[in-house]
């Protein structure tokens, strides 16, 4: 059963959709609200309705209107890049080895090395394990669907085969 969307929710959802801005921050929608408290209430309601997913402390993902039954998925590399704000991280492990076609097995968990964060996350159906390190392994920037992400080099990725 689909829950209805209020007029105010529809206002900022449609603005984000028109701009094709599916990853957004609170600052992108603050003009629609009188206070940050009110904004928090509306974002919480949309998360309960499964129209918005929280990616990190300040970033959210808007499930597009075209999603059937609010079911949507985004590539894990794009999610990781958005989650880490595009810096201080490197995708490694089996995910990197699979990206470079060193192994055929699809990764069960996406390993990420970061200089700032750590922890285990589950966003959409992707398990993401963030490990804090002092120094990131050699990495390169690649593009996927017009979105940049940082991944370990092919040479470094050979150790996970």
N, C-alpha and C positions, 0 to 999 in steps of 0.2 A: 504494500500500500504506500503510495507516494504522499508525502506531507507537503502541504501548500507553502508557497513562499510569499512572505508579506510584501507590501508595496515598497517599503524601505529596502528590504533585502534585494528585491528585484532591481531597484535603482542602481546600486553599486555593482551587482552581478552583471547587469547588461552593459554597464560602462566598461568593466574589465573584459567582457566578451568582445565588445566592439574593437577594443584596442589589442585583442588577442594576447592579453597579459594574464596567463593562467597562474604563474607564480607571482605572488604579490606580497607586499609588506603593509603593515598598518598605516604607514604614511601615505600609501597610494589611495586609501579610501577614507581618510580622516575628514575630508570636506563634507561627507554625507552625515556626520554625527555631531552632536553638540558637546560630547565629552568622550574621553577614552574609555570610561566605564560603560557608557552606552554601546560603544563600538565592541567592547569585549562581550557584552550580552548578545549582540547580534551574531558575532563570530561563533560564540558558543552554540547558539541555536542552529546555525548552519552546519556546524560540525555534528550535532546530534541528528540533523536531517541528512547527513552524508553528502552535503554539497561542497564542503570545504574540508581539507585535511591539513593539519598542522605539520609543517616540515621541520622547523626549528623554532627557537624562542620568538623570532620576529617575522618569520616567513610562512606563508600559507599557500596551498594549491587549490585552485577553484576547479571543481569537476565541471567540464563543459556541459552546456544544455543539451548538446547532441548525444551525450552519453545515455545509453538505453538503461533505464532502471538504476541510474546513478552508478553504474559499473564502468570503471575507467581504469586504465593503467598507463603508466609512463615508463620509458626506458630507465632502468636503475642507474645508469651512468649520469643521466640528466638529473635524476632525483638527488644523487650524491653531490653533484656539482652545486645544485641549488642549496642543499642542506649545509654545505661547507662554505657557502658564499663565494665560490670560485677561486679560493686561495688556500694555501697552507695544507694541502692534502695530496694524496696520490693513490689511485686505485691500483691494487696489487693482488697477489695470490692467484687462485684459480681463475678469477674473473679476468685478470690481465692475460694469463696464459691462454684462455679461451678466445679473448679478443684478438690476440696475435696468431691464432689458429695453431697453437702448439699442442693443444689438447682438444678433443671433441666433446668432452663432458661439459654440460652446462653447470655453472657454479650453483651450489646450494646456498651459499652465503657470499656476499660481496665484501671482500676485505679492503679496508681503507686505512692508510697510514696518515696520521695528522700530527702536526706539531702543537695543536691547541686543544683538541677534544678527544674524548674516548667514550665508549659505551656501545650498547647493542640497541638497534632500532629495527622496527618493522613498519615499513611504509608501503602501501599497496600490498603486494605479495612478496616484496623483496626484503630479505633479511640482510641487514647491513651491520657489519662489525667494524667499529672504529677503534684503532689501536694508536695510542700516543707514542711517538718516537721523537728523539732529539733531532735526527736528521732524516730527511726524506730520501728514498732511493732515487736513482737517476730516473727522470721522467720526461715525457713529451706531452704537448697539447695536441689533442685531436678534436675533430668536429663530428657531431652526430645530429642530424636533423637541424642544422643551423645553430647548434648549441655546443659550446666548447666544454671539454672536460680534460682532466689531467690523469694520465695513466703511466705506469712503469714502462720503461723501454723494453723492447723485445729481448735484449740480452739479459736484463735483470729478471724478466719473466720466465726465463728458461729454468730457473731454480724451482719453480712450482710445477714442473711437468712430471 
